[in-house]
Amino acid sequence: MKSLDWTMIVYVSSTLLHEYWLLTGLPRIYYWDVKRQHVNKVKEAENLKRTA
């Protein structure tokens, strides 16, 4: 084999990296609901105004 099959090398290496990423629990991305947090803050502010 004179030339390397770069497509296969990239595929295999990316698959191994992905498996390693999942199994070791490297930095995970956590998503949150920004709209819900904003609404909760607005409601808290309104409640503070009512009690003051």
VOTORLUM-892119 format. One record per residue (C-alpha): residue in one letter; x, y, z; chain. Coordinates in steps of 0.25 Angstrom, whole numbers, always signed. Layout:
# VOTORLUM-892119
r resn=a, u=X, v=Y, w=Z, chain=A
...
# end
This chain:
# VOTORLUM-892119
r resn=m, u=+0, v=+0, w=+0, chain=A
r resn=k, u=+7, v=+12, w=-5, chain=A
r resn=s, u=-2, v=+23, w=-1, chain=A
r resn=l, u=-10, v=+24, w=+12, chain=A
r resn=d, u=-25, v=+24, w=+12, chain=A
r resn=w, u=-27, v=+37, w=+19, chain=A
r resn=t, u=-42, v=+36, w=+19, chain=A
r resn=m, u=-41, v=+23, w=+27, chain=A
r resn=i, u=-31, v=+29, w=+36, chain=A
r resn=v, u=-39, v=+41, w=+39, chain=A
r resn=y, u=-51, v=+33, w=+42, chain=A
r resn=v, u=-45, v=+23, w=+51, chain=A
r resn=s, u=-38, v=+34, w=+59, chain=A
r resn=s, u=-50, v=+43, w=+60, chain=A
r resn=t, u=-58, v=+31, w=+65, chain=A
r resn=l, u=-48, v=+27, w=+75, chain=A
r resn=l, u=-47, v=+41, w=+80, chain=A
r resn=h, u=-62, v=+42, w=+81, chain=A
r resn=e, u=-63, v=+29, w=+89, chain=A
r resn=y, u=-52, v=+34, w=+98, chain=A
r resn=w, u=-59, v=+47, w=+100, chain=A
r resn=l, u=-72, v=+40, w=+104, chain=A
r resn=l, u=-65, v=+30, w=+113, chain=A
r resn=t, u=-56, v=+39, w=+121, chain=A
r resn=g, u=-67, v=+50, w=+123, chain=A
r resn=l, u=-58, v=+61, w=+118, chain=A
r resn=p, u=-64, v=+75, w=+118, chain=A
r resn=r, u=-79, v=+74, w=+116, chain=A
r resn=i, u=-88, v=+84, w=+111, chain=A
r resn=y, u=-100, v=+87, w=+119, chain=A
r resn=y, u=-111, v=+95, w=+113, chain=A
r resn=w, u=-121, v=+103, w=+121, chain=A
r resn=d, u=-134, v=+110, w=+118, chain=A
r resn=v, u=-131, v=+124, w=+118, chain=A
r resn=k, u=-145, v=+129, w=+116, chain=A
r resn=r, u=-150, v=+121, w=+128, chain=A
r resn=q, u=-139, v=+127, w=+137, chain=A
r resn=h, u=-142, v=+141, w=+132, chain=A
r resn=v, u=-157, v=+139, w=+135, chain=A
r resn=n, u=-153, v=+135, w=+149, chain=A
r resn=k, u=-145, v=+147, w=+151, chain=A
r resn=v, u=-156, v=+156, w=+146, chain=A
r resn=k, u=-166, v=+149, w=+155, chain=A
r resn=e, u=-157, v=+150, w=+167, chain=A
r resn=a, u=-155, v=+165, w=+165, chain=A
r resn=e, u=-170, v=+167, w=+164, chain=A
r resn=n, u=-172, v=+160, w=+177, chain=A
r resn=l, u=-161, v=+168, w=+184, chain=A
r resn=k, u=-168, v=+181, w=+179, chain=A
r resn=r, u=-181, v=+176, w=+184, chain=A
r resn=t, u=-176, v=+173, w=+198, chain=A
r resn=a, u=-168, v=+186, w=+199, chain=A
# end
